[in-house]
């Protein structure tokens, strides 16, 4: 069933385009006015800072002038030190004023003040040297010249600097006032235009869109499985709600179908791998185990010989150990390729975990790992094979131990959660294994549970694959992620609960 064209969409598009251009133009004007306002405020603040520094300079000049006159009558070293301190403070404020001199006129005034004050400093230095040689008349002449001529001139220049900055500040304040007025007018115009535009769009939408929506809703209803004659049940004004509801139904069905398709694809891939490995597993076992057994017997007979030296016995022990390791690998491989069928019973999954932890405790303590088990309070039950669950726990914990050779923490906790399963939700127990290792590398994250994927320098990469197979056979899920707030990884093991 095809929909007929139900409104002149070109008119609607042109209206939206014109509206977008108008809004864009208004936005640009507001942005320009706002930027102008901020720039003006910055200039005002700059001028205020300049005035403040100039006034601080005036205060220091007054103090310097007073100390200079004081030296005329009292040549004590205390007054000389005080004068030097005031000169240092004046220079500090002078440099800050120089930084804020953002016009050639201001820079010229600051340069003149700097030159005059430099002359004043030279006069003071000469006067101090004359005081030390007791040439007081020369010293007094220099002090009088500095106080009555140089400092007065510097003060006049400082006043000019203040006057210029205050004048600039007044100009910018007037500009700021005009800018604020422009922005206010634009906002008022925008508000009125928005109301008018909203009314116009409402009329256009109700005129051109809402009426034909009934036809679209009926089409979607037919796709989602409802009858077309439900048109009689429509309520005026609820077209969008009805359309939204029907679209959500379709989206949920599509998402559910895609999810089922993805899961089936993954299961098919795993099935193909299991099938292939199941075919070659007996051959591998025969071709590896039999030679290994023969080699092991020969090594044992050689080791028991009377003329074998201790060093050779050590080498033979190493060979025997490596043969045992290869035999264990063969057993793991066969277990992965042809796993035993689970025997389901009603069990508390955390009880199986409590039985595994003591077995692994020596290995955990050897790596200086702190284990925290928070699953003792769980009262949940599942249908599972306890032996298979222990194998999953052992694989995950050993994997965590391997990635923390220098110590760390391993926290095991549980939580009952609800997971979506199509139209229904089902309750699961989620057991979390959180380590403080270096995390899972991005290169193997997607293929972490595939066989022969190695996340460390130990093992051959079958433990997590076996665990994945056990989880699937129990209707559960196992996945992993890196911690976002710190180093380490978290493995999540889900099992469906029973009443």
Secondary structure, 3 states (H helix, E strand, C coil): CCCCCCCCHHHHHHHHHHHHHHHHHHHHHHHHHHHHHHHHHHHHHHHHHHHHHHHHHHHHHHHHHHHHHHHHHCCCHHHHHHHHHHHHHHHHHHHHHHHCCCCHHHHHHHHHHHHHHHHHHHHHHHHHHHHHCCCHHHHHHHHHHHHHHHHHHHHHHHHHHHHHHHHHHHHHHHHHHHHHHHHHHHHHHHHHHHHHHHHHHHHHHHHHHHCCHHHHHHHHHHHCCCCHHHHHHCCCCCHHHHHHHHHHHHHHHHHHHHHHHHHHHHHHHHHHHHHHHHHHHHHHHHHHHHHHHHHHHHHHHHHCCCCCCHHHHHHHHHHHHHHHHHHHHHHHHHHHHCCCCCCCEEECHHHHHHHHHHHHHHHHHHCCEEEEECCCCCCCEEEECHHHHHHHHHHHHHHHHHCCCCCEEEEEEEEEEEEEECCEEEEEEEEEEEECCCCCCHHHHCCCCCCCCCCCCCCCCCHHHHHHHHHHHCCCEEEEEECCCCCCEEEEEEEECEC
